[in-house]
Amino acid sequence: MESCPATDKEWHRMRTGTGPQGAIKRELFSDKESLWGYSISHCSPQIEEMITQGEFTWQRCHELFAQQGLMLQKQHHGLVVVDAFNHEQTPVKASSIHPDLTLGRAEPQAGPFVSAPADLFDRVQPESRYNPELAVSDRYG
């Protein structure tokens, strides 16, 4: 296995510590994509777009995550993102995907949190799914 130097983006993430430390270490040292990294790359830009355009609703948010094989759920007093097809994966705090994905920030715009409907995956077919064996270098390279 050939060793590749870390990219500027990877070194910045390692130095600044943005994101869950376990996820960052997984991506840097094993070259395996974390659920956090997958969620960031597949959902964060669209969430930002929904929020800036004033179009954020719980339904649209659930549909966006479902398109990527993920689910947004309430856990304790906050929100988490989970792999909809592998419940063995450790959930990721939703606010680490986008800083506005907290109950305190999202509920004033979207109303009280509404769980994903039971038929969500009957209506929304995933375009992709998280694969814990995917090399993170494939995503950036």
C-alpha positions, 0 to 999 in steps of 0.5 A, spaced: 500 500 500 502 506 497 503 512 502 500 518 500 501 525 503 495 529 506 492 534 502 492 541 504 484 540 506 486 534 510 491 538 514 487 544 515 481 539 518 486 535 522 489 542 525 483 545 526 479 539 529 473 541 525 468 535 525 468 529 530 475 527 532 473 519 531 471 521 524 477 525 522 482 520 524 478 514 521 478 518 514 486 521 515 489 514 518 485 509 514 483 512 508 476 510 509 470 515 509 466 516 515 459 517 516 460 524 518 464 525 511 459 522 507 453 526 510 458 533 509 459 531 502 452 529 500 448 533 504 451 540 507 451 544 501 443 542 499 442 544 506 445 551 506 441 552 500 435 550 503 436 555 509 439 561 505 433 561 500 428 560 506 425 553 503 427 549 509 422 544 512 422 538 516 419 534 510 424 537 505 430 536 510 428 528 511 427 527 503 434 530 502 437 525 507 433 520 504 436 521 497 443 519 500 440 513 504 440 517 511 435 519 516 435 525 521 432 523 527 431 526 534 435 523 540 435 526 547 435 533 546 438 534 539 438 531 532 442 526 529 444 523 522 443 515 522 445 511 516 438 508 514 440 501 512 445 500 517 443 501 524 450 499 527 453 505 525 454 510 530 450 516 529 453 523 527 450 530 531 446 533 525 450 540 527 456 537 525 453 536 518 451 543 518 451 548 524 443 550 523 441 543 524 439 544 531 432 544 534 434 551 537 436 554 530 431 550 525 425 550 529 423 557 529 423 557 521 420 550 520 416 549 526 416 543 531 421 537 529 417 532 525 419 525 525 420 522 518 414 519 515 414 511 515 413 511 508 419 515 506 423 510 503 417 508 499 416 515 496 424 517 496 429 512 492 436 513 495 441 516 489 446 513 493 448 510 500 454 510 505 459 505 504 464 505 510 469 501 505 469 507 500 476 510 500 476 517 502 481 519 497 476 517 492 472 522 494 477 528 493 481 525 488 
